């Protein structure tokens, strides 16, 4: 029986997305007969190395962020999942980026047999930005991990727009500018910046702010909304797209990768920096019930590709063909 040790970064209250993702994946993989154990780094590298080796696993799988740790593990038994290269793309720090480039990506990937990426965008970034050999990279999409299922909903005359995330790259500012002449309510998940608060008040836009909320509350917000806005400027994946589709809600996302491919035809693609295009898309959703319902149905069809069991099987195949198989 194959034993896989999932290795996680040191726990912090603000970091849980990777942990939730691989907790769900590992539980499903176990249902197919593999043995799964988990280890969270403590911050004491020497102790972590000793504890990880004590596990005597057939496969050591680094789940994200701590890619440098693979340099201390048996290369022929180790793999990792790369979510994005945002630590390099989103920061203009030449010396730090050079260190990150080699310590987190180039050196680990050079020695490992093969690693997985969560999207074609991440794969292409590794190739184009960092010069990684494409043969080393294998794409396995993230699954829909929470129990989001279709919930009937009557579209409101004053639509509720759910904005997931409040960071600059989440593009809240352009949503605010796009709806300044549209009667609606924006429900924002995340701390709103001072500048965006000023805009909301300047244009007298109705809004609610939510942060540090449970998955249950987030699901409730999806259920109550009419439109989900996730037209980010950059993303490593884009799970809210799938969550919106699973709930049967209209989703507006960016016409760039990986969001465009994840969404497919089950939503509305916009140029995230064109405010007028965002405004016109929102108005189209409000006015055109026929197209709105057609795209919701296409979204419900789309999420079948991201079923948790389907993705778990892809990881098992990846292990068997690329780690154990050799």
N, C-alpha and C positions, 0 to 999 in steps of 0.2 A: 504493500500500500504506500502510495506517494505521500510524503510528509512535507508540507510547505510552511515555512515560517514567514509571516508577514511582519515587516519591520516598519514601525511608524516613528515620526519625529517626536520630540519631547512634547508632552501635552501642555497646552496653554488654553485658557478660557476662550480666547479669540479665534482659535484654530480648531475646526472640527469637520470641515467638509470632506477632506481626504479620509479621515477616520470613519465617518458615517458611510462613505462610499464603499470602502473595502471591508467594513464590517458586514455590510449586506452581501457583497460579492462572496466573501469567505464563507458565510453561513450557507449560501446556495451551493458553493463548490463542495462543501462537506456533505450535502445531500446526495452528491454523485459518488461518494465513497472515498474522497481524499481526506487525509488528516491535516487539520489546519491549527496552527498555534500563532499567537501574536506576541510581539515584543515592542515596547515603547522605549525609546532612548531616554536615558536619565540625565545626560549632560556630562557624565563621566565616561569618556571614550574608552579608556582601558577596561573599566568594569563592563561596559556594554559589549565590547568584543568578546570578553570571557563568557558572558551570559548567552550571547548569541551562538557561540560555538558549542556551548553545553546542550543546546537544543538538538544538535545532530540531525539537522533537516536534510532532505534530499534537494530542496530548492529554497533559497533565500530570496525573498521578494521585497525590495524596498518600494514602499507604496507611494512615495512622493517627497519632494523637497530636499531630503538628506542624501542626495545621490553620492556625495563624497564618501559616505560610509561603506560603499561597495568596495573601495580600495583596500579594505581590511578583511574582505570576505573571499572565500574560494571562488575564483572567477568562473570556473566551469559549472558552478551550481547556483550562480547569482544572476538575477535579473532585476529590472526596476521599471516602474511606470512613470513616464514623463508627461506632466500635465501641460506645461507651457514653458517658455523661456522668458517670462515676464521680468524675472530678476535682472535680465540683461537688456531686453527691449525697452523696458519702461524706466530705466535709470541711466543717466548720462554721467557715468563715473568710470573713466577709462581704466584706471588701475584696478579698481574693484571688479569691473566687468571682465578684465583679463584673467583675474584669479578665478572668478566664477566660471568663466568659459572653460578653463582647463580642469579645475577641481570638481565641478559639478557635472560637466558634460563630456568634454573631449577625452579625458583620461579614463573615467569609468567606462564609457561606451567602447573605447579602444580595446579594453581587456575582456569585456563581457561578450558572450556569444551573440545575444540579441536582446533588445529591450522593446517595450511596448510604448505607444503614444496614444493619447485619447482622441486625437483627431488628425486629419490630413494636414491641417494648418500647422499643428505642432511638429509633425514630421517634416513638412516643407521648411519650417523655420530652422529646425536642426540642420537641415541640408544647406539651406541658402545663407543663414547667418553664421553658422558654426562649422560648416564644411564636413558634417558627419556623413559617413558612408551610408547610402540609402539601404543597402542590403542588411544593415544592422537593425533597421527600424521596422516595427510591425504595428499596425493600427488596430486598436480595440476600443470602440466607443464606450463612453460611460453609459450605464443603464439608468432607467428610471427606478430609483430605489425606494421611494416612499409610496404609500398606498393612495395614489391619486387616481380616482376613477370618475367617469362621466357623471356630472351632476346637472340635471335640467335647470335652466335659468331663463327667465324672461328678460330680454334686453330692455334696459331702462331708457326713458326719454332724456334723463340726465345721467349719462353713463359714468360708471365708476371705472377709473383707469388705475390699474395696479402697476406701480413702478418698483421693480426689484433692484435694490441697491441704490446708494446715494453718492458713491465716489465719483470723481470727475469723469472717469472712463465709462460710467453707467449712463451718461448723457441726459441727466435730469434737466439740465438747463434748457436744452433744445426742446424737450417735451413741454416745459413751462411756456416757452415762447410760442410753441405750436398751438397750444390750447387757450391762449390769452383771449381769443374771441369765440371760444366754444364753451357752452355751459356744461360743466362736468365737475367731477370730484376726483382728485388724485390721492390715492392711498400709497404712501411712500414707505417702503421697508428700508430702514437705515437712518442714521443721523443726518439731518439736513444741514448743509453748510449755511453760513451767515449770508453769503451772496445769493444763494437760491431762495432762502427765506425772504430776503428783500424783494426778489422778483415775484414770488408768490403773493406777497402783500401789495406790491405795486400794481399788479394786474387783477387784484381781488379774486384770486383763484381759490376755490374751496379745496382744502386738503386735510389729510390726517397723517401723522407721523408715527411709525411703529419701529421699535428696535429692541434687541434682546428678546425676541419673541420665540415661542415654542413652534415646533413643526405643526402642531395641532392648530395654532392660531394662524400660521402661514397658510395652511390648507383652507381655513375658514375665509381668509382674505381672497384666495383664488376663487372660492365658491361664490362669494358675494360680488365679485367684479364682473364687468362687461368686456373689458379689454385689458390685456396684459401688454405692457410696453417694456421691451428688452432690446432696444436698438443701441447697444453698447458700441463704443468706439473700438474696443478690443476685448476679446475673451479667449480663454483657452478651450472652452467647450460651450456651455450655454444650457444648463439643465432646466432653467425656468421655461425655456421653449417647450420642452417635453412635458413639464408639469402643467402648463397652460393647455396644451393639446389634450392631455389625458383628462383634464377637467371639462373639456368642451368649451373653451373660451377662445375668443379671437386674439391672436398674437401678432404684434408688430415687432419685427426684429430687423437687424441690419442686413444689407445685401452684400456683406463681406463674409469671408470665412473665419471661423467654422459655422457661424450662425446660419448662413444661407443653406448650406448642405443639411444641417441638422433639421431645419424647419421644413425643407422640401416645399411642396405646394400647399401645405396645411397652415398657411398664414400669410402675412403681408410683409414684403421686403421693401425697405426704404434705405435711401442714402442717409446715414445717421447725422450728417452735418448739414443737411438741407431741411431747414425748418418748414418751409412751405410744403415740401413733399410729405413731411410727417403730418402736417395739418390736413392736407387733402386726403391722406390715407385714413385718418381718424374720421373725417366727414363721410368718406365712402363706406366705412364700416357701419356708421350710424344710419346711413340712408339706404344702403343696398342689402336688404335682408336675405335675398336669394343667394348672392355671392358669399355673404357672411356665413350662411349655413353650409354652403358647399365646402368652404375652406375649413370649417370646423370639422366636418366629416372626413376630409382629407387628412386633417391633423390626427384624428382618432385612428385612421389607418396607418399613419406614419409611425406612431409610437410603438407599433408591434415590433419594429426592428430593434427597439431598445429595451425589450423585455429582459428582466434580470436573469432568467434561466438561459436565455440565448447568449447573453454576454458571459455568463459563468462558463458555459460550454466552450466559448472561444478562448478563455484563459486556460482551460484544461488542455485544449488542443495545442495552444501555444507552448505550454509546459512540456507536453509529450513530444512535440515535433522539434522544438528548439533548445530545450534544456536536457531533458531525460533522453531524448532520442539520439543525441550525439554521444 
